[in-house]
Amino acid sequence: MSLNIFNFSNTIISRYLLRNLAVFFIAIFFIIALIIFGNQFVLTVQESVEHGIPIQELMPIVGFNMLRDLPIILSLAFFLSIIISISQLYKNSEAVVMNSIGMGDKNFIYLLQPVVIFLFILVFILTIYAEFSFITEGKFESFKNGEIVFYASESSLADIEGEQNMEEIFIYVSNESKPIVVLASEATKYTDSDNESIYLRLKDGVRYEGLPGDENVNILDFDRYDLEIVSGEVQKSLSNFSEIEEKTTIDLLLQGGKLANAEIQWRLSQPISILILSIIGVFLGKTSPRTGKGVNLLFGVIIFMLYNNGLLVAKNSIESGQLNPYLGLWSIHILLVLFMIIFYQFRQGKLANFIAKISPL
């Protein structure tokens, strides 16, 4: 009979629980994402105005930040939505009736498995980084507060990571003495590895200093000409992520080293946290009908903050060489799993027996 009750596809209770879970998850995710992503977008617009960089050229940075922060937001939203959904069942005395027919924490965990597995796969996929284009083809764009006006008829990503190829280039550079016009058949956008500045490497072109009709117009034919469009200082102020974070997981595996190892463990920790937090969320959701669910939510937020900050501390310790990579972030997951087991035993009133079993003779 119990097995028939928990046939997931035919259970009314499962559909009821998952419907409530979906509503709370969407609402919480929307609120958190609106606050975080909205703040990032406003700061990006401010940087665009301050440094004279077109806002559309900064959107890849915004997009990368969103992809980087999305797994954490998904984990937090899902964790809190589980706590609210389960606690609502207890608040309405529905879970009490379910417990009376043999439905407990293990059954709630079972009912959540399809959603947990789906989010696990989604968060795992979100750890892959995609390269973005920088220059928009067929459109005039300005850099450095309008000092540089740029146009390219065609644009495409190069085979080398971080570079972009363009054709039929027109550039206008305002100067205190004489304006400069540059024409080139092709160009490559690249980032200098020394100063992190972004340059355009123009090829097979002509540089005009001064406008037609002026008394002195300097004309220079060149085979190659480098023009800085974004300085390294501005680039660092706009990007709050490191170079190692830009690499794909496959590149990190090939690279090796402390930084790559720490980043790989951090990325794997995001989907792993979904599995652990989903179980803890079910345990925290159990509450008395007389008790407000705000207390459980507060505990949930505290646990999430400690968990996430612990992972960050472990990641930084691996990067600085203070923590063995083999121990690494896995130690934080193990500690939380131990906490989860102890919390479950305490909830079941079996903590004393559990301690007696694990204590040395």
Long-range contacts (C-beta under 8 A, 24 or more apart in sequence): 2-102, 5-101, 5-102, 5-103, 6-107, 6-110, 6-111, 8-110, 8-111, 8-113, 8-114, 11-111, 13-98, 13-103, 13-111, 14-111, 17-85, 17-89, 17-108, 17-111, 17-112, 18-111, 18-112, 18-115, 20-85, 20-88, 21-81, 21-82, 21-85, 21-112, 21-115, 24-80, 24-81, 24-84, 24-85, 25-77, 25-78, 25-81, 28-76, 28-77, 28-80, 28-81, 29-73, 29-74, 29-77, 32-73, 32-76, 32-77, 33-70, 33-73, 36-69, 36-73, 37-66, 37-69, 40-65, 40-66, 44-238, 47-237, 47-238, 51-144, 51-145, 51-230, 51-234, 51-237, 51-238, 52-142, 52-143, 52-144, 52-145, 52-146, 52-147, 53-143, 53-144, 53-230, 53-234, 53-238, 54-141, 54-142, 54-143, 56-136, 56-141, 57-134, 57-135, 57-136, 57-141, 57-143, 58-238, 59-132, 60-132, 60-133, 60-134, 61-238, 61-239, 63-132, 64-129, 64-132, 64-241, 64-246, 65-240, 65-241, 67-126, 67-129, 67-130, 68-241, 68-245, 70-126, 71-123, 71-126, 71-127, 71-270, 71-271, 72-270, 72-308, 74-119, 74-122, 74-123, 74-274, 75-123, 75-270, 75-273, 75-274, 75-277, 75-304, 76-304, 78-115, 78-119, 78-274, 78-277, 78-278, 78-281, 79-277, 79-278, 79-280, 79-281, 79-300, 79-304, 80-281, 80-297, 80-300, 80-301, 82-112, 82-277, 82-278, 82-281, 82-282, 82-285, 83-281, 83-284, 83-285, 83-293, 83-296, 83-297, 83-300, 84-285, 84-293, 84-297, 85-285, 86-281, 86-282, 86-284, 86-285, 86-286, 87-284, 87-285, 87-286, 87-287, 87-293, 87-296, 88-293, 89-285, 90-285, 90-286, 90-287, 90-288, 90-289, 91-287, 91-289, 91-293, 92-289, 93-289, 95-286, 96-289, 105-282, 105-283, 105-286, 105-344, 105-347, 108-282, 108-285, 109-278, 109-279, 109-282, 112-278, 112-282, 116-274, 116-275, 116-278, 119-271, 119-274, 120-271, 120-274, 120-275, 121-271, 123-270, 123-271, 123-274, 124-270, 124-271, 126-270, 127-249, 127-267, 127-268, 127-270, 127-271, 128-248, 128-249, 129-245, 129-246, 129-247, 129-248, 131-157, 131-161, 131-162, 133-157, 133-164, 134-164, 134-189, 134-198, 135-164, 135-166, 135-189, 137-166, 143-229, 143-230, 144-229, 146-174, 147-173, 147-174, 148-172, 148-173, 148-174, 148-227, 148-229, 149-173, 150-200, 150-229, 152-187, 158-188, 160-190, 162-190, 162-191, 163-188, 163-189, 163-190, 164-188, 164-189, 165-189, 169-200, 169-202, 169-205, 171-200, 171-202, 171-227, 173-227, 175-209, 178-209, 178-210, 178-211, 178-214, 178-218, 179-209, 179-210, 179-211, 180-207, 180-208, 180-209, 181-207, 181-208, 181-211, 182-206, 182-207, 182-208, 182-225, 182-227, 183-208, 184-225, 189-229, 191-235, 192-232, 195-231, 195-232, 196-232, 196-235, 196-236, 197-228, 197-230, 197-231, 197-232, 197-235, 198-228, 198-229, 198-230, 198-235, 199-226, 199-227, 199-228, 199-229, 200-226, 200-227, 200-229, 201-225, 201-226, 202-226, 202-227, 258-318, 258-319, 258-321, 258-325, 259-319, 261-318, 261-325, 261-328, 262-315, 262-316, 262-318, 262-319, 262-325, 262-328, 262-329, 263-315, 265-314, 265-315, 265-318, 265-325, 265-328, 265-329, 265-330, 266-311, 266-315, 266-329, 268-329, 269-311, 269-329, 269-332, 269-333, 272-333, 273-307, 273-308, 273-311, 273-333, 276-333, 276-336, 276-337, 276-340, 277-304, 277-307, 279-340, 280-336, 280-340, 280-343, 283-340, 283-343, 283-344, 283-347, 286-347, 307-332, 307-336, 310-335
